[in-house]
Amino acid sequence: MSLESNSAFRNSISSYIPKGVSFNELEELERQEKKHPLPTFDFEVAFALGCFVRENAIRLFPDKAIVIDISLPSGQCLFHTTTNHGTALDNDLWVQRKRNTVFRFGHSSLFMGRKMSSKKAKTMEEAFYISHENYAVHGGAIPLFVEAIDAVVACLTVSGLKQEEDHTLAMATLGGFLQKQSQDHLSLD
C-alpha cells in the first residue's frame, strides 16, 4: 500500500529536505540516518521496501526515470528496478558509487557530500583520499540499520533525480514503510 496523497507525502517529508551546509545540518542528517531502524531485515523485507519505494517514486515523479537498489555490504543485490523508460548504465554506475560511499563510511552519500563541503574540499580525493571513480558523494544512498545493531546491514539507493530529491525519497519512504509495517502489525493483533 502506498502513502495517502502527494501533498500529504510532500508535507510529511519536509523534515528530510536538506538545508545549507552547517554543523547542525550534519548532525540532522546523522540523526535521520539512525531514526528508522528496521525491526528485522532479510530478502522479503528488502523486496517489500523496494516495492514501496518504487510505488511512491512513480506517484511523486511519474515522468522521471529512477533506479532503486537495495544491496548488502557483500555486494549482493536484493532489489533492483527502474520506474520508467530512460534509465541507462550511467544510472547503475551512480548507484554503485553512492552505495560504495555508504558502505565505506557508514553514512548517507548526501551526508558525506555535505561533510566534504564543510571541509572546504573541492574533491573527494582531497577530503577523504578516495577516488571519484569508485565513490560518489551525491545524495541518494542511505544506510539501513536493524534495531540494536550499529553496523550498516544494507544500503537503499535512489538515482535519477536531483541529489536532494534522491536522498529525500529514500529517507522519507523508509520512514513511511516502517510506519506502514507498524500499522499492518497492529491491525493483525
C-alpha positions, 0 to 999 in steps of 0.5 A: 500500500502506498502513502495517502496523497502527494501533498500529504507525502510532500508535507510529511517529508519536509523534515528530510529536505536538506538545508545549507551546509552547517554543523547542525545540518550534519548532525540532522542528517546523522540523526535521520540516518539512525531514526528508522531502524528496521525491526528485522531485515532479510530478502522479503523485507528488502523486496517489500521496501523496494516495492514501496519505494518504487510505488511512491517514486512513480506517484511523486515523479511519474515522468522521471526515470529512477533506479532503486537498489537495495544491496548488502555490504557483500555486494549482493543485490536484493532489489533492483528496478527502474520506474520508467523508460530512460534509465541507462548504465550511467544510472547503475554506475551512480548507484554503485558509487553512492552505495560504495560511499555508504558502505565505506563510511557508514553514512548517507552519500548526501551526508558525506557530500555535505561533510566534504563541503564543510571541509572546504574540499573541492574533491573527494580525493582531497577530503577523504583520499578516495577516488571519484571513480569508485565513490560518489558523494551525491545524495541518494544512498542511505544506510539501513540499520536493524534495531540494536545493531550499529553496523550498516546491514544494507544500503537503499539507493535512489538515482535519477533525480536531483541529489536532494530529491534522491536522498529525500525519497529514500529517507522519507519512504523508509520512514513511511514503510516502517510506519506502514509495517507498524500499522499492518502489525497492529491491525493483525493483533 
